[in-house]
Amino acid sequence: MNFYLSATDDLLKTAADQPSIGIILCKSKNKVEVEYSLRDMKKPIGVSEFTVTQALPAELKGTLPTVEEFERELNKDLK
């Protein structure tokens, strides 16, 4: 992720843009893997869990994938 964010900031970001952030969607969070993966990173990084919910503001409907679409994508490698 650091490689892609650094390349994006270097090649695509303008002076008006803030530093890029990366988001990795996972089915679960493994604290040991997170610790080892991020141990020597110097950039600020947050790790969190979230729950996908059916409640989506009306102005965002149609612009984001549905819960079902997320679930289909996450389950592709399991079949």
Backbone hydrogen bonds, N-H to C=O, Kabsch-Sander energy under -0.5 kcal/mol:
donor,donor_aa,acceptor,acceptor_aa,energy
5,L,1,M,-2.6
6,S,2,N,-2.6
7,A,3,F,-2.5
8,T,4,Y,-2.4
9,D,5,L,-2.6
10,D,6,S,-2.2
11,L,7,A,-3.0
12,L,8,T,-2.4
13,K,8,T,-1.7
17,D,14,T,-1.5
25,L,23,I,-0.5
26,C,24,I,-0.5
30,N,28,S,-0.5
31,K,29,K,-0.7
34,V,30,N,-2.4
35,E,31,K,-2.4
36,Y,32,V,-2.4
37,S,33,E,-2.5
38,L,34,V,-2.0
39,R,35,E,-1.0
41,M,38,L,-1.6
56,L,54,Q,-0.8
60,L,57,P,-1.9
61,K,57,P,-1.0
61,K,58,A,-0.6
63,T,60,L,-2.4
64,L,60,L,-0.9
70,F,66,T,-2.4
71,E,67,V,-2.7
72,R,68,E,-2.5
73,E,69,E,-2.2
74,L,70,F,-2.7
75,N,71,E,-1.9
76,K,72,R,-0.8
76,K,73,E,-0.8
78,L,75,N,-1.2
79,K,75,N,-0.6
79,K,76,K,-0.9
